[in-house]
């Protein structure tokens, strides 16, 4: 099953600090969580994060420890019994945040070491895409779940409008 996800994070000297994660499954299920362990002072002191991410987070009483988020994400991604196929927009940062929930490399056996990049597919389908016209750029508000929904919508638009089809590796144009 395909899963489209997004993370919001702050940059640290050693990597990224997860703020929130949103996931949308092909079967319509959705998951969203905010980390109670984020460095809130860093997030509040960052002009971009304080203006664009903090306003979209749920009340602090709903924030969760990373260990709880990790367990819930695992349950969400493995609920259908298959191996999850992960997709994100500019996936490297999101994959790093997701993988860090589970510690060091290698990832657990149920978690792919790869997140497919919808932005790369957009560039592959059209070397000069009108990115501003893609759903991912329409109304993106730096809400992890909202952006995961837009990533899925962008994927579907690219797949249908450009007759892009999944082959064995899921990345070849038709």
C-alpha positions as CSV (number, residue, x, y, z in Angstrom):
1,X,0.0,0.0,0.0
2,X,1.2,3.5,-0.7
3,X,1.6,6.0,2.1
4,X,2.1,9.7,1.6
5,X,3.6,11.6,4.4
6,X,5.1,14.9,5.5
7,X,7.0,16.0,8.5
8,X,7.6,19.4,10.0
9,X,10.9,19.8,11.8
10,X,13.5,22.2,13.1
11,X,17.1,21.9,12.1
12,X,19.7,21.1,14.7
13,X,23.5,20.9,14.6
14,X,23.2,17.1,14.4
15,X,20.2,16.8,12.1
16,X,16.5,17.4,12.4
17,X,14.1,17.6,15.3
18,X,10.7,16.2,14.6
19,X,7.8,18.7,15.3
20,X,5.0,16.8,13.6
21,X,4.2,14.0,11.1
22,X,1.1,13.4,8.9
23,X,0.4,10.3,6.9
24,X,-2.3,9.5,4.3
25,X,-2.8,5.9,3.2
26,X,-4.2,4.8,-0.1
27,X,-7.1,3.2,1.7
28,X,-8.2,6.6,3.1
29,X,-6.8,6.2,6.6
30,X,-4.9,9.2,8.1
31,X,-2.5,9.7,11.0
32,X,-1.2,12.9,12.6
33,X,0.9,13.5,15.6
34,X,3.0,16.2,17.2
35,X,6.1,15.6,19.3
36,X,6.0,16.6,22.9
37,X,9.8,16.3,22.9
38,X,10.5,18.9,20.3
39,X,12.8,21.8,21.4
40,X,9.9,24.3,21.7
41,X,12.2,27.2,22.5
42,X,14.1,26.6,19.2
43,X,10.8,26.3,17.2
44,X,9.5,29.5,18.8
45,X,12.7,31.4,18.1
46,X,12.8,30.5,14.5
47,X,10.8,33.1,12.5
48,X,9.6,30.7,9.8
49,X,8.5,27.9,12.2
50,X,6.8,30.2,14.6
51,X,4.9,31.9,11.8
52,X,4.1,28.9,9.6
53,X,4.2,25.7,11.7
54,X,3.3,26.5,15.3
55,X,-0.2,28.0,14.4
56,X,-1.2,24.7,12.8
57,X,-0.3,22.4,15.7
58,X,-3.0,21.0,18.1
59,X,-3.1,22.0,21.7
60,X,-0.1,20.9,23.8
61,X,-2.3,18.5,25.7
62,X,-2.5,16.4,22.5
63,X,1.3,16.2,21.9
64,X,2.9,12.8,22.3
65,X,6.3,11.4,23.3
66,X,8.4,10.2,20.3
67,X,8.2,6.6,21.6
68,X,4.4,6.7,21.3
69,X,4.5,8.3,17.9
70,X,7.0,5.6,16.7
71,X,4.7,2.9,18.0
72,X,1.6,4.5,16.4
73,X,3.4,5.1,13.0
74,X,4.5,1.5,13.0
75,X,1.0,0.2,13.7
76,X,-0.4,2.6,11.0
77,X,2.1,1.6,8.3
78,X,1.8,-2.2,8.9
79,X,-1.9,-2.4,9.6
80,X,-2.6,-4.0,6.2
81,X,0.0,-6.7,6.7
82,X,2.0,-5.6,3.6
83,X,5.3,-3.8,3.2
84,X,4.6,0.0,3.1
85,X,5.5,2.0,0.0
86,X,6.5,5.5,1.2
87,X,6.1,8.8,-0.8
88,X,6.8,12.4,0.1
89,X,7.5,15.8,-1.5
90,X,11.3,16.4,-1.3
91,X,11.5,13.1,0.6
92,X,15.1,13.1,2.0
93,X,14.2,15.4,5.0
94,X,11.0,13.5,5.7
95,X,12.6,10.1,5.5
96,X,15.4,11.3,7.9
97,X,12.8,12.4,10.4
98,X,10.8,9.2,10.1
99,X,13.9,7.0,10.4
100,X,15.2,8.8,13.4
101,X,12.0,7.8,15.3
102,X,13.5,4.3,15.2
103,X,17.1,5.0,16.1
104,X,20.1,4.2,14.1
105,X,20.5,2.7,10.7
106,X,19.6,0.2,9.6
107,X,15.9,0.8,9.8
108,X,13.7,-1.9,11.3
109,X,12.8,-4.6,8.8
110,X,9.2,-3.4,8.3
111,X,10.3,0.2,7.4
112,X,11.6,0.8,3.9
113,X,15.1,2.4,3.6
114,X,13.6,4.5,0.8
115,X,10.9,7.1,0.5
116,X,10.0,7.8,-3.1
117,X,10.1,11.5,-4.0
118,X,7.1,13.0,-5.7
119,X,9.1,16.1,-6.5
120,X,11.6,14.0,-8.5
121,X,8.8,12.3,-10.3
122,X,7.4,15.7,-11.3
123,X,10.8,16.7,-12.7
124,X,11.1,13.3,-14.4
125,X,7.6,13.6,-16.1
126,X,8.2,17.3,-17.1
127,X,11.8,18.7,-16.8
128,X,10.4,22.2,-16.5
129,X,7.2,21.6,-14.5
130,X,4.9,24.4,-13.5
131,X,5.4,23.6,-9.8
132,X,3.2,26.5,-8.7
133,X,0.3,24.8,-10.5
134,X,0.7,21.5,-8.7
135,X,-1.6,20.8,-5.8
136,X,1.3,20.6,-3.3
137,X,1.8,24.3,-3.8
138,X,-1.9,25.2,-3.6
139,X,-2.8,26.1,-0.1
140,X,0.2,24.4,1.6
141,X,0.1,25.7,5.1
142,X,3.0,23.7,6.7
143,X,0.6,21.3,8.4
144,X,2.1,17.8,8.2
145,X,-1.3,16.1,7.5
146,X,-2.4,18.8,5.1
147,X,0.8,18.6,3.2
148,X,0.6,14.8,3.1
149,X,-2.8,15.1,1.6
150,X,-1.5,17.5,-1.0
151,X,1.4,15.2,-1.8
152,X,-1.0,12.4,-2.5
153,X,-3.1,14.7,-4.7
154,X,0.0,15.8,-6.6
155,X,1.0,12.2,-7.1
156,X,-2.4,11.3,-8.5
157,X,-2.4,14.3,-10.8
158,X,1.0,13.4,-12.2
159,X,0.0,9.8,-12.6
160,X,-3.2,10.5,-14.4
161,X,-2.5,13.7,-16.4
162,X,0.9,12.5,-17.6
163,X,-0.2,8.8,-18.1
164,X,2.6,7.9,-15.7
165,X,2.1,4.3,-14.6
166,X,3.7,2.1,-12.0
167,X,5.9,-0.6,-13.4
168,X,7.9,-3.1,-11.4
169,X,10.0,-0.3,-9.9
170,X,7.2,2.3,-9.8
171,X,9.3,5.0,-11.4
172,X,9.1,4.5,-15.1
173,X,6.9,6.7,-17.4
174,X,4.5,4.9,-19.7
